[in-house]
Amino acid sequence: MASRIASRFAADGMLDRIAIGVSALCVMHCLASAAVVALLSTVAGEFVADWVHELGLGIAILLGALALGRGIVKHGYIMPPAIGALGLGIMGGAMTLPHGSGEIVWTMIGVGILALGHDLNRRAVI
């Protein structure tokens, strides 16, 4: 059942498009969290809670495995998933840093690299 759903979405690069959209949401989350924390530190603490980052990374890993893995099967190119895995690794590494600008910068770099991997994967499938 899940493979049928994944096949239907992956056929036209939909999973990669969704993953790129999630990457954009991640960047917006990082920027908004920093701004909200700076302005409303008492309320905004939940935006930078560890569980939010762990959930986001989990979703990124799941989408990456589905879309980029499907791409390998479909077109046989290893470069898009390798670039995506590098981005995921940077994102995971950023989670080990203390909250602040360094964490945000490295997370956004990882998100950008992951989105590049998904874009390359989407273009290779077409």
C-alpha positions as CSV (number, residue, x, y, z in Angstrom):
1,M,0.0,0.0,0.0
2,A,2.7,2.5,1.0
3,S,4.8,1.6,-2.0
4,R,1.8,2.2,-4.3
5,I,1.3,5.7,-2.8
6,A,5.0,6.4,-3.0
7,S,5.1,5.2,-6.7
8,R,2.1,7.5,-7.5
9,F,3.8,10.5,-5.9
10,A,7.3,9.7,-7.2
11,A,6.2,9.2,-10.8
12,D,6.2,12.9,-11.6
13,G,8.8,14.1,-9.0
14,M,6.0,15.0,-6.5
15,L,7.9,13.7,-3.5
16,D,10.9,15.8,-4.4
17,R,8.7,18.9,-4.8
18,I,7.1,18.2,-1.4
19,A,10.6,17.7,0.2
20,I,11.8,21.0,-1.3
21,G,8.7,22.7,0.1
22,V,9.4,21.2,3.5
23,S,13.0,22.5,3.2
24,A,11.6,26.0,2.6
25,L,9.4,25.6,5.6
26,C,12.4,24.6,7.7
27,V,14.3,27.8,6.6
28,M,11.2,29.9,7.5
29,H,11.0,28.1,10.8
30,C,14.6,28.9,11.6
31,L,14.3,32.5,10.7
32,A,11.0,33.0,12.4
33,S,12.1,31.2,15.5
34,A,15.1,33.4,15.9
35,A,13.0,36.5,15.4
36,V,10.2,35.4,17.7
37,V,12.7,34.3,20.4
38,A,14.4,37.7,20.2
39,L,11.0,39.5,20.5
40,L,9.0,37.3,22.8
41,S,11.4,35.1,24.7
42,T,8.9,33.9,27.2
43,V,6.4,32.5,24.7
44,A,8.7,31.5,21.9
45,G,10.7,28.9,23.8
46,E,8.5,26.2,22.4
47,F,9.5,27.1,18.8
48,V,13.1,26.1,19.5
49,A,12.2,23.0,21.6
50,D,14.3,20.0,20.9
51,W,11.3,17.9,19.9
52,V,10.5,20.3,17.1
53,H,13.9,19.9,15.6
54,E,13.9,16.1,16.1
55,L,10.5,15.9,14.4
56,G,11.6,18.0,11.5
57,L,14.8,16.0,10.9
58,G,12.7,12.8,11.1
59,I,10.4,14.1,8.4
60,A,13.3,15.2,6.3
61,I,14.9,11.7,6.6
62,L,11.7,10.0,5.8
63,L,11.0,12.1,2.7
64,G,14.6,11.9,1.7
65,A,14.6,8.1,1.9
66,L,11.4,7.8,-0.1
67,A,12.1,10.4,-2.8
68,L,15.8,10.0,-3.2
69,G,15.7,6.2,-2.8
70,R,13.0,6.0,-5.5
71,G,15.1,8.2,-7.7
72,I,18.0,5.7,-7.5
73,V,15.7,2.9,-8.6
74,K,14.1,5.1,-11.4
75,H,17.2,6.8,-12.9
76,G,20.1,5.1,-11.3
77,Y,22.1,8.2,-10.5
78,I,23.8,8.2,-7.1
79,M,24.7,11.9,-7.0
80,P,21.3,13.3,-6.0
81,P,20.9,11.0,-2.9
82,A,24.6,11.5,-2.0
83,I,24.1,15.3,-2.0
84,G,20.8,14.9,-0.1
85,A,22.5,12.7,2.5
86,L,25.2,15.3,3.0
87,G,22.5,17.9,3.6
88,L,20.8,15.6,6.1
89,G,24.1,15.0,7.9
90,I,24.8,18.7,8.2
91,M,21.3,19.2,9.6
92,G,21.8,16.4,12.1
93,G,25.2,17.9,13.1
94,A,23.6,21.3,13.6
95,M,21.2,19.7,16.1
96,T,24.2,19.0,18.3
97,L,25.2,22.7,18.5
98,P,23.8,25.1,21.2
99,H,20.8,27.1,20.1
100,G,21.8,30.3,18.4
101,S,23.1,31.7,15.2
102,G,25.6,29.0,14.5
103,E,23.0,26.3,14.7
104,I,20.7,28.3,12.5
105,V,23.4,28.9,9.9
106,W,24.4,25.3,9.7
107,T,20.8,24.1,9.6
108,M,20.0,26.4,6.7
109,I,23.2,25.2,4.8
110,G,22.1,21.6,5.3
111,V,18.6,22.4,4.3
112,G,19.8,24.1,1.1
113,I,22.1,21.2,0.2
114,L,19.2,18.7,0.8
115,A,16.9,20.8,-1.4
116,L,19.6,20.8,-4.1
117,G,19.7,17.0,-3.9
118,H,16.0,16.8,-4.3
119,D,16.0,19.2,-7.2
120,L,18.7,17.2,-9.0
121,N,16.7,14.0,-8.3
122,R,13.5,15.6,-9.7
123,R,15.3,16.7,-12.8
124,A,16.9,13.3,-13.4
125,V,13.6,11.5,-13.2
126,I,12.0,13.8,-15.8
